Amino acid sequence: RRCRCFRRNLIQCDPRQCKSDEECALRNGVRGCFSTRSSFCLAAGGGVFRTFDGAFLRFPANCAFVLSTICQKLPDFSFQLIINFDKWSSPNLTIISPVYFYINEEQILISDRNTVKVNGSHVSIPFVTGLSTKIFSQEGFLVIDSSPDIQIRYNGFNVIKIIIGERLQNKVCGLCGNFNGDLTDDYATLRGKPAVSSVVLAQSWKTNGMQK
């Protein structure tokens, strides 16, 4: 139901149902219908990527890259996900380690077979951070959960998946793209310009580690 106050101490309520892709929830002190739409980006060893909008990308990867970050600021939410590709037993194979995740002034580092540090201190899993981000294991993946905005699933070796909610549409950038529903503009550099090649795109999002 949707209710409103009018006159003196009178409340009028009307029946209302959320749409099929919405849920009735309390968010930031407001009760309402909120979208449950989401999308995912996937990165795998060997430099294989799937963007939020479904574009695919591959390039030789052997260093750290910004997988996704906030580019259009939100008043109450920020994040940045950086992954490092490291050589494995074969020159053509790489693993993803370590993983750097920055969310709302907290830093989460995953390395050495899912060893986890939060703000520089080792933690045991499951764990809930001071800002209520949940870290736990599920079906062979280490999960970092700050739903409904973002969830990260990492197998500790060569696959990482980032799932984001509709509120972040057209607010993100990085190798995962901008989540605007158009896969044709996903190959954009740090400056927002179309990349002429996958190598140029990769160089644009190359980094040394945690960046705010």
C-alpha positions as CSV (number, residue, x, y, z in Angstrom):
1,R,0.0,0.0,0.0
2,R,1.0,3.6,-0.5
3,C,0.0,6.0,2.3
4,R,0.0,9.8,2.6
5,C,-0.8,12.2,5.3
6,F,-3.3,15.0,4.8
7,R,-5.3,17.5,6.9
8,R,-5.0,16.9,10.6
9,N,-3.8,13.5,11.6
10,L,-5.5,11.8,8.7
11,I,-3.8,9.1,6.7
12,Q,-5.1,7.8,3.3
13,C,-3.8,4.5,2.0
14,D,-4.2,3.2,-1.6
15,P,-3.4,-0.4,-2.7
16,R,-0.3,-0.7,-4.8
17,Q,1.8,-3.5,-6.1
18,C,5.4,-3.4,-7.1
19,K,6.3,-4.3,-10.7
20,S,7.7,-7.7,-11.5
21,D,11.3,-6.4,-11.6
22,E,10.8,-4.4,-8.3
23,E,10.7,-5.3,-4.6
24,C,9.1,-3.6,-1.7
25,A,11.9,-2.6,0.6
26,L,13.1,0.0,3.1
27,R,16.2,1.8,1.8
28,N,17.8,4.9,3.4
29,G,14.7,5.3,5.6
30,V,12.2,5.3,2.7
31,R,9.8,2.5,2.1
32,G,9.0,2.0,-1.6
33,C,9.3,-0.1,-4.8
34,F,12.9,-0.5,-5.8
35,S,14.3,-2.1,-9.0
36,T,15.9,-5.5,-8.7
37,R,17.6,-5.3,-12.1
38,S,21.3,-6.0,-12.1
39,S,24.1,-7.0,-14.5
40,F,27.4,-8.6,-14.2
41,C,30.9,-8.3,-15.5
42,L,33.3,-11.2,-15.6
43,A,37.1,-11.4,-15.8
44,A,39.1,-14.6,-16.2
45,G,42.7,-15.6,-16.3
46,G,44.3,-15.1,-19.7
47,G,42.8,-11.6,-20.0
48,V,39.2,-12.5,-21.0
49,F,36.4,-10.0,-20.1
50,R,32.7,-9.7,-20.4
51,T,31.4,-6.2,-19.7
52,F,28.1,-5.3,-17.9
53,D,26.4,-4.7,-21.2
54,G,27.6,-8.0,-22.7
55,A,30.6,-7.0,-24.9
56,F,33.6,-9.3,-24.9
57,L,37.3,-8.3,-24.7
58,R,40.6,-10.2,-24.7
59,F,44.1,-9.0,-24.4
60,P,47.4,-10.2,-22.9
61,A,47.2,-9.3,-19.2
62,N,50.1,-9.4,-16.8
63,C,49.6,-6.4,-14.5
64,A,46.9,-4.6,-12.5
65,F,43.8,-3.0,-14.0
66,V,40.8,-1.0,-12.9
67,L,38.0,-3.5,-13.5
68,S,35.2,-1.1,-12.4
69,T,34.8,2.1,-10.5
70,I,32.4,5.0,-9.9
71,C,32.8,7.7,-12.5
72,Q,29.5,9.7,-11.8
73,K,29.6,10.4,-8.1
74,L,26.8,9.3,-5.8
75,P,26.2,11.0,-2.4
76,D,26.3,7.8,-0.4
77,F,28.2,5.2,-2.3
78,S,31.6,4.8,-3.9
79,F,33.7,1.8,-4.9
80,Q,36.7,0.7,-7.0
81,L,37.7,-2.8,-8.0
82,I,41.3,-3.5,-9.1
83,I,42.5,-6.9,-10.1
84,N,46.1,-8.0,-10.8
85,F,47.0,-10.6,-13.4
86,D,50.0,-12.7,-12.5
87,K,51.9,-15.3,-14.5
88,W,51.2,-19.0,-13.7
89,S,53.1,-22.1,-14.7
90,S,52.7,-21.4,-18.4
91,P,53.6,-18.0,-20.1
92,N,50.2,-18.0,-21.8
93,L,48.3,-18.6,-18.6
94,T,47.6,-16.0,-15.8
95,I,45.9,-16.0,-12.5
96,I,44.0,-13.2,-10.9
97,S,45.7,-12.2,-7.6
98,P,45.7,-10.0,-5.6
99,V,42.3,-8.3,-5.7
100,Y,41.9,-4.8,-4.3
101,F,38.4,-3.5,-3.4
102,Y,37.7,-0.1,-2.1
103,I,34.2,0.6,-0.9
104,N,32.9,3.6,1.1
105,E,36.3,4.4,2.7
106,E,37.1,0.8,3.5
107,Q,39.8,-1.2,1.8
108,I,39.6,-5.0,1.2
109,L,42.6,-7.0,-0.1
110,I,42.3,-10.6,-1.2
111,S,45.5,-12.5,-1.9
112,D,47.3,-15.8,-1.4
113,R,44.4,-18.2,-1.8
114,N,41.7,-16.0,-0.3
115,T,43.7,-14.5,2.5
116,V,41.6,-11.4,3.4
117,K,42.7,-8.0,4.9
118,V,40.3,-5.3,5.8
119,N,41.9,-1.8,6.2
120,G,45.3,-3.5,6.6
121,S,44.3,-6.1,9.2
122,H,43.8,-9.9,8.6
123,V,40.3,-11.1,9.2
124,S,38.7,-14.5,9.4
125,I,35.8,-15.5,7.1
126,P,32.8,-14.9,7.6
127,F,33.3,-11.3,8.5
128,V,31.2,-8.1,8.5
129,T,33.1,-4.8,8.1
130,G,32.4,-1.7,10.2
131,L,30.3,-0.4,7.3
132,S,28.3,-3.6,7.0
133,T,29.9,-5.1,4.0
134,K,29.7,-8.9,4.3
135,I,32.6,-11.2,3.4
136,F,31.9,-15.0,3.3
137,S,32.4,-18.2,1.3
138,Q,29.8,-19.7,-0.9
139,E,29.9,-22.6,-3.4
140,G,33.7,-22.3,-3.9
141,F,33.7,-18.5,-4.2
142,L,34.7,-15.8,-1.8
143,V,31.9,-13.3,-1.8
144,I,32.0,-9.6,-0.9
145,D,28.5,-8.4,-0.6
146,S,27.1,-4.9,-0.3
147,S,23.7,-5.5,-1.9
148,P,21.7,-4.2,-3.5
149,D,24.5,-2.1,-5.1
150,I,27.4,-4.5,-5.5
151,Q,28.5,-8.0,-5.0
152,I,31.9,-9.6,-5.9
153,R,32.4,-13.3,-6.4
154,Y,36.0,-14.6,-6.6
155,N,37.2,-18.2,-6.9
156,G,40.6,-17.4,-5.5
157,F,42.4,-18.3,-8.7
158,N,41.3,-17.2,-12.1
159,V,37.7,-16.0,-12.2
160,I,36.1,-12.9,-10.7
161,K,32.5,-11.7,-11.2
162,I,31.1,-8.3,-10.2
163,I,27.4,-7.8,-10.0
164,I,25.9,-4.3,-9.7
165,G,22.4,-3.0,-9.3
166,E,20.4,-0.7,-11.5
167,R,21.3,2.4,-9.3
168,L,24.8,2.2,-10.8
169,Q,23.6,2.3,-14.4
170,N,25.7,4.9,-16.4
171,K,27.6,5.7,-13.2
172,V,30.5,3.3,-13.6
173,C,33.6,3.0,-15.9
174,G,36.6,0.7,-16.3
175,L,37.2,-2.5,-18.3
176,C,33.7,-3.6,-17.3
177,G,32.2,-0.7,-19.2
178,N,29.5,1.8,-18.2
179,F,26.4,-0.3,-17.7
180,N,24.1,1.8,-19.9
181,G,22.6,-0.9,-22.0
182,D,24.7,-0.2,-25.1
183,L,27.5,-2.7,-25.6
184,T,28.9,-0.7,-28.6
185,D,30.4,2.0,-26.4
186,D,32.0,-0.2,-23.8
187,Y,35.5,0.1,-25.2
188,A,36.2,3.5,-23.6
189,T,39.4,4.7,-22.2
190,L,39.9,6.4,-18.8
191,R,39.2,9.8,-20.5
192,G,36.0,8.5,-22.0
193,K,37.3,8.3,-25.5
194,P,36.7,5.2,-27.8
195,A,39.8,2.9,-27.7
196,V,41.3,2.1,-31.1
197,S,42.4,-1.4,-29.9
198,S,42.2,-3.7,-26.9
199,V,45.8,-2.9,-26.1
200,V,45.1,0.9,-25.9
201,L,42.1,0.2,-23.8
202,A,44.1,-2.0,-21.4
203,Q,46.9,0.6,-21.1
204,S,44.3,3.2,-20.2
205,W,43.0,1.3,-17.2
206,K,46.4,0.0,-16.1
207,T,47.3,0.9,-12.5
208,N,49.8,0.1,-9.8
209,G,47.3,-0.9,-7.1
210,M,44.7,0.7,-4.9
211,Q,43.5,4.0,-6.2
212,K,41.0,6.3,-4.7
